[in-house]
Amino acid sequence: CCGLLGRLIRQVAVADCPNSALFLNVHPHELEEGWLLRDDEAMYASDNPIFLELTENAPIHDLVEGRDVLRELRKRSISLALDDLGAGYSNIRNIAELVPDVVKLDRGLVSNLAKERRMRVLVEAVVRMCNALGARVVAEGVESAEEANALRGCGTHFAQGYFYGRPGPNLSV
């Protein structure tokens, strides 16, 4: 049911956010179920950028088939974001093999970044690698000015978290 549920969620998201770029979470199993490539998939009706966030909290069972699906999605102007790098089943090799447009750093890499030199060195290296491979980097879970400043120093492109604002209802609807 993973693919069907994902499809329904994408229908709601595209309908409720007609004037926004969307980052939509997709479980790796959805790459195997065929729903993403159906011609009536809601995300193809959007005129705005769509990024599928492939979570790294679950393994990608068939990387070859997954790459074929991602290649077809790119032909349809859908971008890929690797979510949660640094958590769960994350594998740095996926950055090279899946060719994401965006890599999102897990909160575990961001927490206390300002105080932990070794972690800063690691994040800087990941950002340099992503830059060299053509991916932009988003830091997740930023909760303080110190973390935000450390991330700027590491070269991350974007950041999200409570430091910038708490989640809330979409007020533009």
Backbone as CSV, one residue per row, in Angstrom:
resi,resn,N_x,N_y,N_z,CA_x,CA_y,CA_z,C_x,C_y,C_z
1,CYS,0.819,-1.220,0.000,0.000,0.000,0.000,0.848,1.262,0.000
2,CYS,2.148,1.126,0.123,3.032,2.293,0.220,2.872,3.215,-0.998
3,GLY,2.882,2.637,-2.180,2.778,3.438,-3.402,1.441,4.137,-3.528
4,LEU,0.366,3.437,-3.218,-0.969,4.023,-3.294,-1.115,5.158,-2.285
5,LEU,-0.645,4.947,-1.068,-0.705,5.998,-0.051,0.123,7.211,-0.494
6,GLY,1.326,6.968,-1.012,2.154,8.066,-1.511,1.459,8.846,-2.612
7,ARG,0.813,8.124,-3.498,0.082,8.772,-4.598,-1.005,9.698,-4.057
8,LEU,-1.775,9.223,-3.071,-2.841,10.040,-2.484,-2.273,11.275,-1.795
9,ILE,-1.157,11.104,-1.099,-0.516,12.249,-0.430,-0.048,13.271,-1.465
10,ARG,0.540,12.807,-2.571,0.991,13.736,-3.607,-0.183,14.475,-4.231
11,GLN,-1.321,13.798,-4.415,-2.516,14.461,-4.957,-2.941,15.621,-4.062
12,VAL,-2.987,15.381,-2.762,-3.395,16.414,-1.808,-2.376,17.554,-1.804
13,ALA,-1.087,17.220,-1.761,-0.045,18.253,-1.700,-0.066,19.146,-2.929
14,VAL,-0.159,18.565,-4.102,-0.170,19.361,-5.337,-1.424,20.232,-5.389
15,ALA,-2.571,19.684,-5.001,-3.814,20.457,-5.020,-3.802,21.591,-3.996
16,ASP,-3.225,21.347,-2.822,-3.236,22.346,-1.749,-2.133,23.393,-1.884
17,CYS,-1.156,23.170,-2.740,-0.029,24.101,-2.893,0.198,24.415,-4.372
18,PRO,-0.788,25.037,-5.019,-0.692,25.234,-6.466,0.382,26.227,-6.903
19,ASN,0.864,27.061,-5.998,1.830,28.099,-6.376,3.163,27.952,-5.674
20,SER,3.502,26.730,-5.284,4.723,26.524,-4.507,5.545,25.367,-5.055
21,ALA,6.857,25.513,-4.912,7.721,24.361,-5.117,7.411,23.375,-3.997
22,LEU,7.477,22.094,-4.291,7.151,21.082,-3.290,8.293,20.103,-3.100
23,PHE,8.550,19.769,-1.852,9.442,18.685,-1.484,8.535,17.596,-0.912
24,LEU,8.445,16.478,-1.612,7.528,15.411,-1.250,8.303,14.167,-0.846
25,ASN,8.074,13.685,0.363,8.760,12.480,0.825,8.257,11.257,0.071
26,VAL,9.201,10.415,-0.325,8.887,9.181,-1.034,9.686,8.059,-0.384
27,HIS,9.016,6.997,-0.032,9.704,5.836,0.516,10.392,5.104,-0.629
28,PRO,11.593,4.572,-0.421,12.281,3.855,-1.500,11.457,2.743,-2.149
29,HIS,10.536,2.129,-1.408,9.692,1.078,-1.980,8.857,1.610,-3.138
30,GLU,8.551,2.917,-3.125,7.742,3.488,-4.193,8.456,3.451,-5.535
31,LEU,9.774,3.373,-5.525,10.512,3.256,-6.778,10.245,1.914,-7.443
32,GLU,9.797,0.943,-6.657,9.579,-0.409,-7.155,8.124,-0.686,-7.518
33,GLU,7.199,0.185,-7.142,5.776,-0.122,-7.271,5.098,0.434,-8.513
34,GLY,5.746,1.320,-9.256,5.184,1.791,-10.514,4.267,2.999,-10.463
35,TRP,3.821,3.395,-9.287,2.879,4.512,-9.188,3.498,5.827,-9.652
36,LEU,4.761,6.027,-9.396,5.411,7.311,-9.709,5.457,7.614,-11.198
37,LEU,5.408,6.594,-12.029,5.543,6.800,-13.472,4.218,6.761,-14.227
38,ARG,3.122,6.627,-13.518,1.822,6.627,-14.198,1.552,7.998,-14.787
39,ASP,0.988,8.035,-15.963,0.734,9.305,-16.655,-0.219,10.216,-15.891
40,ASP,-1.101,9.648,-15.068,-2.052,10.463,-14.318,-1.537,10.860,-12.931
41,GLU,-0.236,10.701,-12.681,0.376,11.104,-11.409,0.205,12.617,-11.228
42,ALA,-0.281,13.039,-10.071,-0.617,14.438,-9.797,0.564,15.382,-9.942
43,MET,1.762,14.948,-9.589,2.895,15.880,-9.625,3.236,16.340,-11.040
44,TYR,2.809,15.587,-12.062,3.079,16.006,-13.445,2.184,17.165,-13.870
45,ALA,1.113,17.414,-13.124,0.201,18.510,-13.445,0.680,19.841,-12.860
46,SER,1.678,19.795,-11.993,2.171,21.015,-11.358,3.125,21.762,-12.283
47,ASP,2.974,23.078,-12.325,3.900,23.924,-13.094,5.090,24.359,-12.246
48,ASN,5.081,24.006,-10.977,6.135,24.412,-10.050,7.130,23.274,-9.845
49,PRO,8.325,23.622,-9.378,9.327,22.572,-9.152,8.858,21.542,-8.127
50,ILE,9.114,20.274,-8.439,8.797,19.172,-7.538,10.099,18.448,-7.234
51,PHE,10.367,18.244,-5.947,11.520,17.490,-5.485,10.999,16.281,-4.722
52,LEU,11.349,15.097,-5.163,11.014,13.904,-4.397,12.121,13.670,-3.393
53,GLU,11.761,13.631,-2.121,12.722,13.380,-1.048,12.742,11.893,-0.770
54,LEU,13.834,11.274,-1.127,14.008,9.850,-0.902,14.680,9.684,0.454
55,THR,13.958,9.121,1.399,14.495,9.002,2.749,15.623,7.992,2.800
56,GLU,16.617,8.300,3.603,17.741,7.388,3.802,17.521,6.550,5.062
57,ASN,16.319,6.617,5.627,16.008,5.807,6.805,15.571,4.394,6.455
58,ALA,15.538,4.089,5.165,15.193,2.740,4.708,16.110,2.387,3.552
59,PRO,16.431,1.109,3.399,17.347,0.718,2.330,16.690,0.778,0.961
60,ILE,17.477,1.031,-0.066,17.000,0.955,-1.439,17.352,-0.444,-1.924
61,HIS,16.340,-1.290,-2.073,16.583,-2.707,-2.360,17.181,-2.942,-3.744
62,ASP,16.635,-2.315,-4.729,17.107,-2.561,-6.084,17.570,-1.245,-6.691
63,LEU,18.814,-0.918,-6.445,19.359,0.362,-6.884,19.297,0.525,-8.394
64,VAL,19.495,-0.539,-9.153,19.467,-0.440,-10.610,18.076,-0.034,-11.087
65,GLU,17.035,-0.727,-10.600,15.672,-0.365,-10.979,15.338,1.036,-10.477
66,GLY,15.780,1.338,-9.281,15.543,2.669,-8.727,16.149,3.761,-9.586
67,ARG,17.355,3.542,-10.079,17.996,4.539,-10.946,17.217,4.721,-12.239
68,ASP,16.677,3.625,-12.783,15.880,3.728,-14.016,14.630,4.570,-13.784
69,VAL,13.963,4.354,-12.661,12.776,5.139,-12.322,13.158,6.607,-12.135
70,LEU,14.255,6.865,-11.411,14.685,8.247,-11.184,15.072,8.930,-12.491
71,ARG,15.687,8.196,-13.386,16.055,8.756,-14.697,14.795,9.172,-15.472
72,GLU,13.779,8.319,-15.427,12.518,8.638,-16.103,11.826,9.835,-15.439
73,LEU,11.875,9.912,-14.116,11.282,11.056,-13.412,11.978,12.358,-13.816
74,ARG,13.288,12.311,-13.944,14.035,13.511,-14.354,13.620,13.967,-15.745
75,LYS,13.358,13.021,-16.624,12.879,13.376,-17.969,11.555,14.119,-17.890
76,ARG,10.821,13.875,-16.812,9.524,14.520,-16.600,9.652,15.741,-15.676
77,SER,10.865,16.248,-15.532,11.154,17.478,-14.767,10.957,17.339,-13.262
78,ILE,11.064,16.131,-12.737,11.003,15.914,-11.299,12.442,15.807,-10.792
79,SER,12.742,16.530,-9.707,14.089,16.519,-9.135,14.141,15.568,-7.941
80,LEU,15.357,15.201,-7.546,15.551,14.272,-6.438,16.297,14.948,-5.299
81,ALA,15.798,14.717,-4.098,16.497,15.137,-2.882,16.732,13.892,-2.036
82,LEU,17.971,13.684,-1.615,18.269,12.607,-0.657,18.078,13.183,0.732
83,ASP,17.175,12.606,1.483,16.830,13.108,2.807,17.596,12.348,3.881
84,ASP,17.859,13.018,4.993,18.398,12.394,6.202,19.798,11.814,6.050
85,LEU,20.659,12.449,5.236,22.033,11.958,5.143,22.660,12.030,6.531
86,GLY,23.210,10.926,6.967,23.821,10.854,8.289,22.965,10.119,9.296
87,ALA,21.848,9.530,8.837,20.968,8.788,9.737,20.570,7.470,9.083
88,GLY,20.088,6.551,9.882,19.508,5.308,9.376,20.426,4.533,8.450
89,TYR,19.923,4.220,7.265,20.654,3.424,6.289,21.474,4.293,5.343
90,SER,21.682,5.553,5.694,22.338,6.460,4.762,23.666,5.885,4.295
91,ASN,23.896,6.061,3.032,25.080,5.531,2.396,25.611,6.631,1.489
92,ILE,26.787,7.097,1.777,27.358,8.206,1.031,27.483,7.872,-0.459
93,ARG,27.581,6.586,-0.766,27.655,6.156,-2.157,26.386,6.526,-2.925
94,ASN,25.246,6.604,-2.233,23.996,6.972,-2.899,24.074,8.346,-3.541
95,ILE,24.901,9.233,-3.001,25.040,10.567,-3.596,25.624,10.444,-4.996
96,ALA,26.598,9.580,-5.171,27.197,9.392,-6.492,26.286,8.577,-7.403
97,GLU,25.655,7.555,-6.872,24.889,6.639,-7.719,23.500,7.141,-8.078
98,LEU,22.848,7.880,-7.187,21.490,8.349,-7.455,21.451,9.754,-8.045
99,VAL,22.556,10.461,-8.025,22.702,11.790,-8.622,21.602,12.756,-8.150
100,PRO,21.509,12.997,-6.851,20.469,13.905,-6.361,20.776,15.363,-6.715
101,ASP,19.715,16.141,-6.791,19.842,17.584,-6.998,20.072,18.284,-5.669
102,VAL,19.544,17.677,-4.601,19.634,18.228,-3.256,19.981,17.093,-2.294
103,VAL,20.865,17.378,-1.323,21.166,16.456,-0.244,20.811,17.159,1.055
104,LYS,19.979,16.505,1.869,19.552,17.088,3.133,20.295,16.399,4.274
105,LEU,21.031,17.199,5.036,21.799,16.680,6.167,20.883,16.459,7.361
106,ASP,20.963,15.284,7.952,20.157,14.953,9.113,20.519,15.833,10.305
107,ARG,19.570,16.048,11.154,19.745,16.835,12.384,20.931,16.339,13.202
108,GLY,21.205,15.049,13.177,22.323,14.496,13.936,23.672,15.071,13.533
109,LEU,23.798,15.520,12.287,25.045,16.148,11.836,25.090,17.630,12.192
110,VAL,23.933,18.208,12.458,23.817,19.653,12.693,23.920,19.997,14.178
111,SER,23.370,19.132,15.020,23.321,19.392,16.451,24.725,19.612,17.022
112,ASN,24.899,20.713,17.723,26.169,21.074,18.372,27.323,21.285,17.391
113,LEU,27.002,21.562,16.148,28.029,21.742,15.123,28.997,22.862,15.497
114,ALA,28.485,23.895,16.136,29.332,25.036,16.494,30.393,24.651,17.531
115,LYS,30.133,23.617,18.306,31.042,23.229,19.392,31.926,22.030,19.052
116,GLU,31.598,21.314,17.996,32.316,20.081,17.674,33.116,20.233,16.377
117,ARG,34.397,20.503,16.515,35.260,20.733,15.363,35.270,19.543,14.410
118,ARG,35.317,18.335,14.929,35.368,17.141,14.081,34.106,17.032,13.226
119,MET,32.967,17.380,13.796,31.721,17.328,13.033,31.714,18.413,11.954
120,ARG,32.253,19.593,12.272,32.344,20.659,11.255,33.207,20.211,10.088
121,VAL,34.337,19.572,10.389,35.217,19.074,9.327,34.458,18.077,8.447
122,LEU,33.682,17.202,9.065,32.890,16.226,8.315,31.847,16.919,7.442
123,VAL,31.091,17.856,7.999,30.052,18.554,7.242,30.676,19.358,6.091
124,GLU,31.792,20.030,6.357,32.481,20.763,5.281,32.874,19.825,4.141
125,ALA,33.372,18.644,4.482,33.774,17.671,3.458,32.567,17.181,2.657
126,VAL,31.448,16.931,3.329,30.231,16.495,2.639,29.749,17.602,1.700
127,VAL,29.769,18.841,2.162,29.333,19.962,1.321,30.237,20.095,0.095
128,ARG,31.556,20.003,0.281,32.478,20.075,-0.865,32.203,18.951,-1.858
129,MET,31.987,17.744,-1.341,31.696,16.610,-2.208,30.391,16.834,-2.977
130,CYS,29.353,17.288,-2.299,28.072,17.546,-2.964,28.224,18.628,-4.032
131,ASN,28.956,19.686,-3.707,29.203,20.734,-4.699,29.879,20.156,-5.934
132,ALA,30.894,19.330,-5.736,31.628,18.739,-6.849,30.735,17.827,-7.683
133,LEU,29.714,17.231,-7.063,28.807,16.337,-7.776,27.539,17.037,-8.256
134,GLY,27.462,18.348,-8.050,26.335,19.124,-8.572,25.086,19.124,-7.718
135,ALA,25.201,18.804,-6.440,24.044,18.791,-5.544,24.135,19.944,-4.549
136,ARG,23.006,20.570,-4.288,22.931,21.590,-3.247,22.662,20.909,-1.904
137,VAL,23.071,21.563,-0.818,22.970,20.961,0.515,22.028,21.785,1.392
138,VAL,21.092,21.079,2.025,20.168,21.665,2.989,20.480,21.043,4.348
139,ALA,20.658,21.865,5.359,20.856,21.381,6.725,19.505,21.376,7.430
140,GLU,19.139,20.231,7.992,17.862,20.095,8.688,18.051,20.270,10.186
141,GLY,17.005,20.738,10.846,16.997,20.774,12.307,17.827,21.875,12.936
142,VAL,17.963,23.003,12.264,18.743,24.111,12.820,17.914,24.774,13.921
143,GLU,18.471,24.807,15.127,17.722,25.318,16.274,18.352,26.526,16.946
144,SER,19.520,26.955,16.498,20.160,28.091,17.161,20.955,28.919,16.164
145,ALA,21.230,30.167,16.553,22.054,31.047,15.723,23.463,30.473,15.574
146,GLU,23.958,29.832,16.618,25.301,29.238,16.560,25.364,28.143,15.502
147,GLU,24.336,27.286,15.464,24.293,26.242,14.433,24.185,26.859,13.040
148,ALA,23.333,27.868,12.895,23.160,28.530,11.592,24.477,29.136,11.118
149,ASN,25.189,29.804,11.997,26.474,30.411,11.634,27.512,29.355,11.279
150,ALA,27.552,28.271,12.044,28.506,27.193,11.749,28.198,26.570,10.392
151,LEU,26.928,26.410,10.078,26.541,25.831,8.790,26.900,26.752,7.630
152,ARG,26.724,28.053,7.828,27.161,29.013,6.794,28.654,28.874,6.564
153,GLY,29.407,28.732,7.654,30.849,28.555,7.559,31.238,27.265,6.854
154,CYS,30.385,26.261,6.945,30.634,24.979,6.267,30.236,25.025,4.795
155,GLY,29.510,26.064,4.403,29.145,26.218,2.999,27.809,25.638,2.591
156,THR,26.957,25.250,3.555,25.645,24.725,3.171,24.868,25.796,2.413
157,HIS,24.043,25.356,1.484,23.293,26.279,0.640,22.023,26.786,1.310
158,PHE,21.363,25.896,2.043,20.093,26.216,2.680,20.040,25.562,4.054
159,ALA,19.089,26.037,4.877,18.890,25.446,6.193,17.415,25.541,6.545
160,GLN,16.976,24.621,7.381,15.602,24.650,7.869,15.618,24.210,9.322
161,GLY,14.644,24.670,10.065,14.544,24.268,11.463,13.844,25.310,12.302
162,TYR,13.667,25.000,13.572,12.948,25.879,14.490,13.595,27.248,14.630
163,PHE,14.897,27.359,14.388,15.548,28.658,14.462,14.904,29.630,13.478
164,TYR,14.466,29.122,12.342,13.871,29.961,11.295,12.369,30.078,11.418
165,GLY,11.718,29.101,12.028,10.273,29.155,12.200,9.702,27.790,12.521
166,ARG,8.651,27.784,13.282,7.968,26.543,13.633,6.993,26.178,12.510
167,PRO,6.764,24.874,12.311,5.764,24.461,11.324,4.382,24.983,11.735
168,GLY,3.578,25.269,10.758,2.242,25.757,11.041,1.359,25.567,9.838
169,PRO,0.131,26.026,9.941,-0.795,25.876,8.809,-0.351,26.753,7.641
170,ASN,-0.720,26.329,6.454,-0.423,27.089,5.249,-1.369,28.295,5.223
171,LEU,-0.848,29.467,5.493,-1.685,30.665,5.608,-2.028,31.281,4.261
172,SER,-1.382,30.806,3.178,-1.648,31.403,1.876,-2.861,30.781,1.191
173,VAL,-3.432,29.744,1.788,-4.573,29.066,1.156,-5.841,29.829,1.437
